[in-house]
Amino acid sequence: MGVIGSNSLLLGPIAPEIATSFKSTAQSVMLASAAFGLGTALSALFLARYIDRFGAFRMLKNAMILLVVALLSSASTFSVEWLIASQLIAGIASGVAIPAIYTTAAAIAPKGLESKTTGVVLTGWTLSLVAGVSLASILAEQFHWRVVYLGIGALAVLAIIILSRLSNQDENVTRTSSSPFSALSVPGVKPLLAACGGFMTAFYGVYGYLGDYIYHELHQPLSANGLIALCYGIDFGSAAFLDLTISKVNPKVAMPASFLTVAAVYLAFALSGNSLPVICILMLFLGTANHLCVNLLITGLNTTDTSKRGAIMGLNSAVTYLAVFIGNTLFGALYLHWGYTTVLYAAVGFVVISILFTVQIRTTSKR
């Protein structure tokens, strides 16, 4: 998860450097992130269904091999178009890998500890932010942005080696593959996915252009983007200590409250985020709130119908990374024409819409 997270999140902070290298703009470079999101969404929608048939462990290993190819291609690109194509392939690989990881985590979790187990898996995102993205900004500034993709590629190879040494954990393979759309009929899935879509669109829209805003508008060095990722990642990871506590709270209360906190952070950012120290503090709060939101969403989806976990997690990844595509394209246009403050206000609006869906969630599950 750390390798996938690093690739999906590192482009924003180093986009100004890549744009300079190709004599392009950050908005053009971020189309590669949009392509990654689109590839992940389509893959999760049409390929993740086979996790239930062939097994999450097997699908994960194959997806990681394809991801290595995409990362090496990204490192060797000589045009923005090539980078976009490479990240599209990376997205296809990630669209299978992410739901496979979540499915495996849910399958091995002791009953009643699904939230805690999901929290452990989410530490992979923490590693990607604290180590991967933070280090990426420094490497891009001190050496070259290509070194970043080579490094992530090397870590992906290491992950494959580790997976190959593990015993196959696919004990509950059904030999059937549920249509991802059939999972929409499971009670509670639709509002959770809708909430996920609005929440993720807001985050990736804000995060995608934060690096360029800090670099060009606040005139900070590229390494400052690493500091921002570090602040966000530290509290995203630290919030894992709250998972067991939050799992005891009624989701009908915990989820709207967590989403409301995210909206409040974006609003505070829009009103006062014109200095690096203030942004760092806001990122600490955002990290905690986002961790709780993601955990509640994943846990809620995983406990709706265990027989369709692969299809449901595929839908979750599809919605999440469709949000990456929408966030980077829609918010990119807002940023280009009206500035970063408008991006933040739009993010508040998307999260408020998500809150309206969270109040519709069901607390029952089918096992």
CORMO-V669665 format. One record per residue. N is the residue number from 1. RES is the residue in three letters. SS is DSSP state (H for helix, E for strand, - for the rest). D_CENTER is the distance of its C-alpha to the mean C-alpha in whole Angstrom. Layout:
BEGIN
[[N/RES/SS/D_CENTER] [N/RES/SS/D_CENTER]]
END
This chain:
BEGIN
[[1/MET/-/10] [2/GLY/H/11] [3/VAL/H/12] [4/ILE/H/9] [5/GLY/H/6] [6/SER/H/9] [7/ASN/H/10] [8/SER/H/7] [9/LEU/H/7] [10/LEU/H/11] [11/LEU/H/13] [12/GLY/H/13] [13/PRO/H/15] [14/ILE/H/17] [15/ALA/H/17] [16/PRO/H/21] [17/GLU/H/22] [18/ILE/H/21] [19/ALA/H/23] [20/THR/H/26] [21/SER/H/26] [22/PHE/-/26] [23/LYS/-/28] [24/SER/-/26] [25/THR/-/23] [26/ALA/H/20] [27/GLN/H/19] [28/SER/H/21] [29/VAL/H/18] [30/MET/-/15] [31/LEU/H/16] [32/ALA/H/15] [33/SER/H/11] [34/ALA/H/12] [35/ALA/H/14] [36/PHE/H/11] [37/GLY/H/9] [38/LEU/H/13] [39/GLY/H/13] [40/THR/H/10] [41/ALA/H/12] [42/LEU/H/15] [43/SER/H/15] [44/ALA/H/13] [45/LEU/H/16] [46/PHE/H/19] [47/LEU/-/18] [48/ALA/H/16] [49/ARG/H/20] [50/TYR/H/21] [51/ILE/H/20] [52/ASP/H/22] [53/ARG/H/25] [54/PHE/H/25] [55/GLY/-/23] [56/ALA/H/19] [57/PHE/H/20] [58/ARG/H/22] [59/MET/H/19] [60/LEU/H/17] [61/LYS/H/20] [62/ASN/H/20] [63/ALA/H/17] [64/MET/H/16] [65/ILE/H/20] [66/LEU/H/19] [67/LEU/H/16] [68/VAL/H/18] [69/VAL/H/20] [70/ALA/H/18] [71/LEU/H/17] [72/LEU/H/21] [73/SER/H/21] [74/SER/H/19] [75/ALA/H/21] [76/SER/-/24] [77/THR/-/24] [78/PHE/-/26] [79/SER/-/25] [80/VAL/H/22] [81/GLU/H/23] [82/TRP/H/23] [83/LEU/H/19] [84/ILE/H/18] [85/ALA/H/19] [86/SER/H/18] [87/GLN/H/14] [88/LEU/H/15] [89/ILE/H/16] [90/ALA/H/13] [91/GLY/H/11] [92/ILE/H/14] [93/ALA/H/14] [94/SER/H/10] [95/GLY/H/11] [96/VAL/H/14] [97/ALA/H/12] [98/ILE/H/9] [99/PRO/H/12] [100/ALA/H/15] [101/ILE/H/13] [102/TYR/H/13] [103/THR/H/16] [104/THR/H/18] [105/ALA/H/17] [106/ALA/H/18] [107/ALA/H/21] [108/ILE/H/22] [109/ALA/-/22] [110/PRO/-/25] [111/LYS/-/26] [112/GLY/-/25] [113/LEU/-/23] [114/GLU/H/19] [115/SER/H/18] [116/LYS/H/19] [117/THR/H/18] [118/THR/H/14] [119/GLY/H/14] [120/VAL/H/15] [121/VAL/H/13] [122/LEU/H/10] [123/THR/H/12] [124/GLY/H/11] [125/TRP/H/8] [126/THR/H/11] [127/LEU/H/13] [128/SER/H/10] [129/LEU/H/11] [130/VAL/H/14] [131/ALA/H/16] [132/GLY/H/14] [133/VAL/H/13] [134/SER/H/16] [135/LEU/H/18] [136/ALA/H/17] [137/SER/H/18] [138/ILE/H/21] [139/LEU/H/22] [140/ALA/H/22] [141/GLU/H/24] [142/GLN/H/26] [143/PHE/-/26] [144/HIS/-/24] [145/TRP/H/21] [146/ARG/H/22] [147/VAL/H/22] [148/VAL/H/19] [149/TYR/H/18] [150/LEU/H/21] [151/GLY/H/20] [152/ILE/H/16] [153/GLY/H/18] [154/ALA/H/21] [155/LEU/H/18] [156/ALA/H/17] [157/VAL/H/21] [158/LEU/H/21] [159/ALA/H/19] [160/ILE/H/21] [161/ILE/H/24] [162/ILE/H/23] [163/LEU/H/22] [164/SER/H/25] [165/ARG/H/27] [166/LEU/-/25] [167/SER/-/27] [168/ASN/-/26] [169/GLN/-/25] [170/ASP/-/25] [171/GLU/-/28] [172/ASN/-/27] [173/VAL/-/26] [174/THR/-/28] [175/ARG/-/29] [176/THR/-/28] [177/SER/-/25] [178/SER/-/24] [179/SER/-/23] [180/PRO/H/20] [181/PHE/H/22] [182/SER/H/24] [183/ALA/H/21] [184/LEU/H/21] [185/SER/H/25] [186/VAL/-/24] [187/PRO/-/25] [188/GLY/-/22] [189/VAL/H/19] [190/LYS/H/19] [191/PRO/H/19] [192/LEU/H/16] [193/LEU/H/14] [194/ALA/H/16] [195/ALA/H/15] [196/CYS/H/11] [197/GLY/H/12] [198/GLY/H/13] [199/PHE/H/11] [200/MET/H/8] [201/THR/H/10] [202/ALA/H/12] [203/PHE/H/9] [204/TYR/H/8] [205/GLY/H/12] [206/VAL/H/13] [207/TYR/H/11] [208/GLY/H/12] [209/TYR/H/15] [210/LEU/H/16] [211/GLY/H/17] [212/ASP/H/19] [213/TYR/H/20] [214/ILE/H/21] [215/TYR/H/23] [216/HIS/H/25] [217/GLU/H/26] [218/LEU/-/26] [219/HIS/-/27] [220/GLN/-/25] [221/PRO/-/25] [222/LEU/-/22] [223/SER/H/22] [224/ALA/H/21] [225/ASN/H/17] [226/GLY/H/17] [227/LEU/H/19] [228/ILE/H/16] [229/ALA/H/13] [230/LEU/H/16] [231/CYS/H/17] [232/TYR/H/13] [233/GLY/H/12] [234/ILE/H/16] [235/ASP/H/16] [236/PHE/H/12] [237/GLY/H/14] [238/SER/H/17] [239/ALA/H/16] [240/ALA/H/16] [241/PHE/H/20] [242/LEU/H/20] [243/ASP/H/18] [244/LEU/H/22] [245/THR/H/23] [246/ILE/H/21] [247/SER/-/21] [248/LYS/-/25] [249/VAL/-/25] [250/ASN/-/25] [251/PRO/H/21] [252/LYS/H/23] [253/VAL/H/24] [254/ALA/H/21] [255/MET/H/18] [256/PRO/H/20] [257/ALA/H/21] [258/SER/H/17] [259/PHE/H/16] [260/LEU/H/19] [261/THR/H/19] [262/VAL/H/16] [263/ALA/H/18] [264/ALA/H/21] [265/VAL/H/19] [266/TYR/H/18] [267/LEU/H/21] [268/ALA/H/23] [269/PHE/H/21] [270/ALA/H/22] [271/LEU/H/26] [272/SER/H/26] [273/GLY/-/23] [274/ASN/-/26] [275/SER/-/26] [276/LEU/H/24] [277/PRO/H/25] [278/VAL/H/24] [279/ILE/H/20] [280/CYS/H/20] [281/ILE/H/21] [282/LEU/H/19] [283/MET/H/16] [284/LEU/H/17] [285/PHE/H/17] [286/LEU/H/14] [287/GLY/H/13] [288/THR/H/15] [289/ALA/H/14] [290/ASN/H/11] [291/HIS/H/11] [292/LEU/H/14] [293/CYS/H/12] [294/VAL/H/9] [295/ASN/H/12] [296/LEU/H/15] [297/LEU/H/13] [298/ILE/H/12] [299/THR/H/16] [300/GLY/H/17] [301/LEU/H/16] [302/ASN/H/17] [303/THR/-/20] [304/THR/-/21] [305/ASP/E/23] [306/THR/H/23] [307/SER/H/25] [308/LYS/H/22] [309/ARG/H/19] [310/GLY/H/18] [311/ALA/H/18] [312/ILE/H/16] [313/MET/H/13] [314/GLY/H/14] [315/LEU/H/14] [316/ASN/H/11] [317/SER/H/9] [318/ALA/H/11] [319/VAL/H/11] [320/THR/H/7] [321/TYR/H/7] [322/LEU/H/11] [323/ALA/H/10] [324/VAL/H/8] [325/PHE/H/12] [326/ILE/H/13] [327/GLY/H/12] [328/ASN/H/13] [329/THR/H/16] [330/LEU/H/17] [331/PHE/H/17] [332/GLY/H/18] [333/ALA/H/21] [334/LEU/H/21] [335/TYR/H/21] [336/LEU/H/23] [337/HIS/H/26] [338/TRP/H/26] [339/GLY/-/24] [340/TYR/H/21] [341/THR/H/23] [342/THR/H/22] [343/VAL/H/19] [344/LEU/H/18] [345/TYR/H/21] [346/ALA/H/19] [347/ALA/H/16] [348/VAL/H/18] [349/GLY/H/20] [350/PHE/H/17] [351/VAL/H/16] [352/VAL/H/20] [353/ILE/H/19] [354/SER/H/17] [355/ILE/H/19] [356/LEU/H/22] [357/PHE/H/20] [358/THR/H/19] [359/VAL/-/23] [360/GLN/-/24] [361/ILE/-/22] [362/ARG/-/24] [363/THR/-/25] [364/THR/-/26] [365/SER/-/25] [366/LYS/E/27] [367/ARG/-/27]]
END
